[in-house]
Amino acid sequence: MSDILIVDDERDIRELISDILQDEGYQTRLAGTSDECMKLVEENPPALMVLDIWLKDSNMDGIDILKTIKRDMPSIPVVIISGHGNIEIAVAAIKQGAYDFIEKPFNIDQLMVVVRRAMEASRLRHENQELKRQDEGSDVMIGSGAAFKALKSNLDKVTKSNGRVMLAGPSGCGKEVAARYIHANSNRVDAPFVSVSAATVEPEQMGQVLFGSEKPDGTVEEGLLERANGGILFFDEIADMPLGTQSKILRVLVDQKFKREGGAQEIHVDVRVISSTTKDLQTEIARGNFREELYHRLNVVPISVPSLEERREDIPELAEYFIEQLNISQGLPLRGLADETCALLQTSLWPGNVRQLKNLLERVLILGENSGDIQPSEVPHGEEPVNDDGRVVLSGSLATLPLREARELFEREYLMTQINRFGGNISKTANFVGMERSALHRKLKSLNVVTSSKSGARVAHVSDDEIEE
């Protein structure tokens, strides 16, 4: 879809339009009848059609072709031209889905303005379709642990409202997936979900990216706010938005209208805003980096997205899902996980969270075997180096302690790791480590290990005080 199809029963007209467009760098194809037109469309759908309303010696007139195109290929913009134009014909064409209407004899400058706008609309629509195809499945929420259930419950409460949501959590924990889940289950599901990372857009470009622009020649570039009209605009890392843009966004949130850069006309939009941050916005406000009023506008419903270490129970499910997706998207081997590998993944540190887990599995599938369960030896080791003979290499601090202190330190860390792995479930932990539940309780008490609630799950930590029975 890169050329313009010109359909007119007058050869001189269609060739004139073609010459003008080719001089501007566009590729064109020509048709003089409805049959020729439909044949060319079926062979290769164009990026744009310039269509005469009256076609002599044809089975279909321009309106009939327009209806067919909009029914079968609605993404193709159609510009209607006619030498017998009147307001009724223009209105009829627009109602049937025409992008614009030009009356013969047309002005070349007017023609080019309409064509440029239509081609830009075609490009943006094509990009949106590609992004939508790439994003399929990205609103899928995977997990069954307590922290995950608490998160999903909070998300379900806000899906049907129009309230602004602030998603807070560490990098890579799945904040955008959570935002897309809200969109997929909201009343705006049929409208766009548009994402912008405030951290990746140059400050001087942020205004144009969000609001669009109008150039002196009449060329219009839509911004993300217009593209998100009716749907959801997701601000990733909102704390990194330039202060000047924060002021403009604040006005948009209040008025739901704005002007494109270089434009005079007010554009009205209906957009629900969801934001995310890895930073403490209260601290950013105190430092003068974030507007307090904007914070209160965006933070209507704050939701915390837990880190992967807070939802270790979900790691086997997440790993299985990622392996399936990598098999579908990249053709990587569809492999299972050995029980020992699951245990290793659940007890590892994940500073990069869910994103790090996915990247690690992709690496293992690319470099590892083509079949069979993934073994622990295929997973890159973190803090516990292992010799070739299988012996664990002790850290310097542990190796210098007396046996009793070293054993106590090891038991404490080991049991805390297992408790956190099983989301604070003492029964599952006891079963895995091979102890009676009551014996495990006594051991935890002797080691001063307590559990407390965090993000909907229970996690273990060391206390100076003994735990209570």
C-alpha positions in Angstrom: 0.0 0.0 0.0 2.3 2.8 -1.3 0.7 4.2 -4.4 -2.3 6.3 -5.4 -5.0 4.9 -7.7 -6.6 7.6 -9.9 -10.0 6.7 -11.3 -11.6 9.0 -14.0 -13.3 8.3 -17.3 -11.5 11.3 -18.9 -8.0 10.2 -19.9 -6.7 13.8 -19.9 -7.9 14.4 -16.3 -6.5 11.2 -14.9 -3.1 11.7 -16.6 -2.9 15.3 -15.5 -3.5 14.3 -11.9 -1.0 11.5 -12.2 1.7 13.9 -13.6 1.1 16.3 -10.8 1.3 13.6 -8.1 4.4 12.0 -9.7 6.1 15.4 -9.8 5.6 15.4 -6.0 7.2 12.0 -5.6 4.1 9.8 -5.4 3.6 6.5 -7.4 0.4 6.3 -9.3 -1.8 3.8 -11.2 -4.7 4.8 -13.5 -8.1 3.3 -14.3 -10.8 4.6 -16.6 -13.7 2.3 -15.7 -15.1 0.7 -12.6 -14.0 -2.8 -13.8 -10.4 -1.6 -14.2 -10.5 0.1 -10.8 -11.8 -3.0 -8.9 -9.2 -5.2 -10.7 -6.3 -3.0 -9.7 -7.6 -2.7 -6.1 -7.9 -6.5 -5.8 -4.4 -7.0 -7.3 -2.8 -4.5 -4.8 -4.8 -2.2 -2.5 -3.6 1.4 -2.9 -2.7 3.8 -0.1 -5.2 6.3 -1.5 -7.9 6.5 -4.2 -8.7 9.7 -6.2 -12.2 8.8 -7.6 -14.4 10.5 -10.1 -18.1 10.5 -9.1 -19.3 10.0 -12.7 -17.9 7.1 -14.8 -19.2 6.7 -18.3 -19.5 3.2 -19.7 -19.0 1.6 -16.3 -21.1 -0.9 -14.3 -20.6 1.2 -11.1 -20.4 4.9 -10.5 -18.1 6.6 -8.0 -20.5 6.3 -5.1 -21.0 2.5 -5.7 -17.2 2.1 -5.8 -16.9 4.1 -2.6 -19.4 2.0 -0.8 -17.7 -1.2 -1.9 -14.2 0.0 -0.9 -15.5 1.2 2.5 -17.2 -2.1 3.1 -14.3 -4.4 2.0 -11.2 -2.2 2.7 -12.2 0.6 5.1 -8.7 1.6 5.8 -8.2 3.1 2.2 -9.0 6.8 2.2 -11.0 7.9 -0.9 -11.0 11.5 -2.3 -14.0 12.2 -4.5 -13.7 14.5 -7.5 -16.5 15.6 -9.9 -17.2 18.2 -12.6 -20.9 18.2 -11.6 -20.4 18.7 -8.0 -22.9 20.2 -5.6 -23.3 20.2 -1.9 -25.7 17.2 -1.9 -23.2 15.1 -3.7 -20.4 16.2 -1.4 -22.5 15.3 1.7 -23.5 12.0 0.2 -19.9 11.1 -0.5 -18.7 12.1 3.0 -21.6 10.1 4.6 -20.5 7.0 2.7 -17.0 7.4 4.1 -15.1 9.6 1.6 -12.1 11.4 3.1 -12.8 14.6 1.2 -14.5 16.1 -1.9 -12.9 18.2 -4.6 -14.9 19.9 -7.4 -13.6 20.2 -11.0 -12.0 22.3 -12.2 -9.8 21.8 -9.2 -7.0 24.0 -7.9 -3.6 22.1 -7.9 -2.6 23.5 -4.5 -5.9 22.4 -3.0 -5.5 19.0 -4.5 -2.1 18.5 -3.1 -3.2 19.7 0.4 -6.0 17.1 0.4 -3.7 14.3 -1.0 -1.0 15.0 1.6 -3.5 14.9 4.4 -5.1 11.7 3.1 -1.7 10.0 2.6 -0.7 10.9 6.2 -4.0 9.5 7.5 -3.3 6.3 5.5 0.2 6.0 6.9 -0.9 6.5 10.5 -3.8 4.0 10.1 -1.4 1.5 8.6 1.1 2.0 11.5 -1.7 1.6 14.0 -2.7 -1.7 12.4 0.9 -2.9 12.5 1.3 -1.9 16.1 -2.0 -3.5 17.0 -0.9 -6.8 15.4 2.5 -6.6 17.2 0.7 -5.9 20.5 -1.7 -8.8 20.3 -1.6 -10.7 23.6 0.1 -7.8 25.5 -3.0 -7.3 27.6 -2.8 -10.8 28.9 -2.4 -11.0 32.7 -0.7 -14.2 33.9 -0.6 -15.4 37.5 -2.5 -16.9 40.4 -0.5 -15.8 43.5 -1.9 -13.5 46.2 0.0 -10.4 45.0 -1.3 -11.0 41.4 -4.9 -11.5 42.6 -4.8 -8.3 44.6 -3.4 -6.4 41.5 -6.0 -7.9 39.2 -8.8 -7.1 41.6 -7.8 -3.5 41.7 -7.6 -3.3 37.9 -11.0 -4.9 37.5 -12.5 -2.2 39.7 -11.4 0.6 37.4 -11.9 -0.9 33.9 -15.5 0.4 33.4 -14.9 3.9 34.8 -13.3 6.9 33.2 -11.1 7.7 36.2 -7.5 8.4 35.7 -5.2 5.7 37.0 -1.6 6.0 38.2 0.4 2.7 38.0 3.4 2.6 40.3 6.1 -0.1 40.4 9.7 -0.9 39.5 10.9 -1.0 35.9 9.9 -4.2 34.0 7.2 -5.3 36.4 4.3 -5.0 33.8 2.8 -1.6 34.2 2.0 -1.2 30.5 0.5 -4.7 30.4 -1.8 -3.6 33.3 -2.8 -0.5 31.4 -3.6 -2.5 28.3 -5.6 -4.9 30.5 -7.7 -1.9 31.6 -8.2 -0.9 28.0 -9.1 -4.4 26.8 -11.8 -4.7 29.5 -13.2 -1.1 29.3 -16.0 0.5 27.4 -13.2 2.0 25.2 -11.9 -1.3 23.9 -12.9 -0.5 20.3 -11.1 2.8 20.4 -7.3 3.3 20.2 -4.8 2.6 23.0 -1.9 5.0 22.4 1.3 4.7 24.4 4.0 7.3 24.8 7.2 7.0 26.8 8.0 10.4 28.3 11.5 9.3 28.9 12.3 8.6 25.2 10.9 11.7 23.6 13.1 14.8 23.4 11.8 17.6 25.6 11.6 20.0 22.6 9.6 17.5 20.6 7.1 16.5 23.3 4.6 19.2 22.4 4.5 18.3 18.7 4.3 14.6 19.5 1.3 15.1 21.8 -0.5 17.9 20.2 0.5 17.6 16.5 1.3 20.5 14.2 0.0 22.6 11.4 2.5 23.9 8.8 2.1 27.1 6.6 1.4 25.0 3.5 -1.6 23.5 5.2 0.0 20.2 6.1 -1.4 18.7 9.3 0.3 16.2 11.5 -1.9 14.6 14.1 -0.5 14.3 17.6 -1.0 11.4 20.0 -3.9 13.1 21.7 -5.9 13.1 18.5 -4.9 9.6 17.6 -6.2 8.5 21.1 -9.5 10.3 20.8 -12.2 8.1 22.2 -9.7 5.7 23.7 -6.8 5.7 26.2 -3.6 7.6 26.2 -0.9 5.9 28.3 1.9 8.0 29.7 4.8 5.7 30.5 7.3 7.2 33.0 5.2 10.4 33.5 7.9 11.7 35.9 10.2 12.3 33.0 7.8 14.6 31.1 9.2 18.2 30.6 7.8 20.8 33.0 6.6 22.9 30.1 4.6 20.0 28.6 3.2 19.2 32.1 1.5 22.6 32.1 -0.1 22.0 28.7 -1.2 18.5 29.6 -2.8 19.9 32.8 -5.0 22.2 30.7 -6.0 19.4 28.4 -7.1 17.3 31.3 -9.2 20.1 32.6 -10.7 21.3 29.2 -10.4 18.2 27.0 -9.3 20.5 24.2 -6.0 22.0 22.7 -4.5 23.6 19.7 -1.9 22.0 17.4 1.5 23.7 17.3 1.3 26.4 14.7 -2.5 26.1 14.5 -5.4 28.3 15.6 -8.3 25.9 15.7 -9.2 24.2 19.0 -9.3 20.4 18.8 -11.8 18.7 21.2 -11.0 15.2 22.3 -12.4 12.5 24.6 -9.4 10.7 26.1 -8.9 8.7 29.2 -5.4 9.0 30.7 -3.5 6.3 32.4 0.0 7.0 33.7 2.9 5.0 35.2 6.0 5.8 37.1 9.0 4.1 38.8 9.8 7.2 40.7 8.3 8.7 43.9 6.4 11.6 42.5 6.1 13.2 45.9 9.9 13.4 46.0 9.9 14.8 42.4 7.4 17.4 43.4 9.6 18.5 46.4 12.5 18.8 44.0 10.6 21.0 41.6 10.6 18.4 38.8 6.9 17.6 38.8 3.8 19.8 39.1 1.7 19.0 42.2 -1.5 20.0 40.5 -0.8 17.6 37.6 0.0 14.8 40.1 -3.4 15.2 41.8 -5.1 15.2 38.4 -3.4 12.0 37.3 -3.3 10.2 40.7 -7.1 9.8 41.0 -6.8 6.0 41.4 -3.3 4.9 42.5 -2.5 1.2 41.9 0.7 -0.5 42.9 2.1 -3.1 40.5 4.2 -5.7 42.4 7.8 -6.7 41.5 8.5 -10.2 40.3 10.2 -11.0 43.6 6.9 -10.2 45.3 5.1 -12.7 43.1 7.5 -15.6 42.9 4.6 -18.1 42.9 3.7 -16.8 39.4 7.1 -17.5 37.9 6.4 -21.0 36.6 3.1 -19.8 34.9 4.9 -16.7 33.5 7.8 -18.8 32.2 5.4 -21.3 30.5 3.5 -18.4 28.9 6.7 -16.7 27.6 8.0 -19.9 26.2 4.7 -20.5 24.3 4.8 -16.9 23.0 8.4 -17.1 21.9 7.5 -20.3 20.0 4.7 -18.6 18.2 6.4 -15.3 17.4 10.0 -16.5 16.7 9.7 -20.3 16.2 11.9 -21.0 19.2 11.7 -24.5 20.7 8.6 -25.3 22.8 10.2 -26.7 25.9 9.1 -27.4 29.5 10.9 -26.5 32.7 12.4 -29.2 35.0 11.3 -28.9 38.6 14.8 -28.0 39.6 14.8 -25.2 37.1 11.5 -23.8 38.4 13.0 -23.8 41.9 16.1 -22.0 40.6 14.0 -19.3 38.9 11.8 -18.8 41.9 14.7 -18.3 44.2 16.7 -16.0 42.0 16.9 -12.3 42.2 15.0 -10.3 39.6 16.1 -6.7 39.5 14.7 -6.4 36.0 11.4 -8.1 37.0 9.1 -9.8 34.4 11.0 -8.2 31.5 14.2 -9.8 32.8 12.6 -13.2 33.1 11.3 -13.1 29.5 14.7 -12.0 28.2 16.4 -14.8 30.1 14.1 -17.4 28.7 14.6 -16.1 25.2 18.3 -16.4 25.6 18.1 -20.0 27.0 15.8 -21.0 24.1 18.2 -19.5 21.5 21.4 -20.9 23.0 20.2 -24.1 24.6 19.0 -27.5 23.4 16.2 -27.9 20.9 14.1 -30.3 22.9 13.5 -31.6 26.4 12.9 -29.7 29.6 15.1 -26.8 30.4 17.7 -27.8 33.0 19.2 -25.7 35.7 22.6 -25.9 34.0 21.2 -24.0 31.0 20.1 -21.0 33.2 22.8 -18.3 33.8 23.7 -18.4 37.5 23.6 -15.2 39.6 25.1 -14.9 43.0 26.0 -18.6 43.7 28.9 -19.6 41.5 29.3 -23.4 41.0 32.5 -25.3 40.3 32.8 -27.8 37.6 32.5 -30.6 40.2 29.1 -29.2 41.4 30.4 -27.7 44.6 28.9 -24.3 45.6 31.6 -21.6 46.1 31.1 -19.9 49.4 31.2 -16.2 49.6 34.1 -14.6 51.5 31.9 -13.5 54.5 30.3 -17.0 54.9 33.6 -18.8 54.6 35.1 -16.8 57.5 32.3 -17.6 60.1 32.4 -20.5 62.6 30.2 -23.5 61.6 27.4 -22.7 63.9 27.0 -19.1 62.8 27.4 -20.0 59.1 24.8 -22.7 59.4 22.4 -20.3 61.2 22.9 -17.7 58.5 22.4 -20.2 55.7 19.3 -21.7 57.3 17.8 -18.2 57.8 18.5 -17.1 54.2 17.4 -20.5 52.8 14.1 -20.5 54.6 13.3 -16.9 53.9 14.0 -17.6 50.2 11.6 -20.6 50.2 8.9 -18.7 52.1 9.0 -15.8 49.6 9.1 -18.3 46.7 5.8 -19.8 47.9 4.2 -16.4 48.6 4.4 -16.8 52.4 2.5 -20.1 52.4 4.0 -22.0 55.3 2.4 -25.3 54.4 3.9 -25.3 50.9 7.2 -24.2 52.3 7.2 -27.0 54.9 6.3 -29.6 52.3 9.1 -28.5 50.0 11.9 -28.3 52.6 10.8 -31.6 54.1 9.7 -30.4 57.6 6.5 -30.6 59.6 4.6 -27.4 59.7 5.1 -27.1 63.5 8.8 -27.8 63.2 9.1 -25.1 60.6 7.4 -22.6 62.8 9.8 -23.4 65.7 12.8 -23.1 63.4 11.6 -19.8 62.1 11.1 -18.5 65.6 14.6 -19.6 66.6 16.0 -17.8 63.6 13.9 -14.6 64.3 12.2 -14.9 60.9 8.7 -13.3 60.6 6.3 -12.8 57.8 4.3 -9.7 56.9 1.9 -8.6 54.2 3.2 -6.8 51.2 1.4 -6.2 47.9 -1.2 -8.8 48.8 1.3 -11.6 49.6 3.2 -12.5 52.7 7.0 -12.2 52.6 9.6 -13.2 55.1 12.2 -11.0 56.8 14.4 -10.9 59.8 13.1 -9.3 63.0 15.0 -8.2 66.1 12.1 -9.5 68.2 11.0 -13.1 68.4 7.8 -14.0 66.4 4.7 -14.8 68.3 3.1 -18.2 68.2 
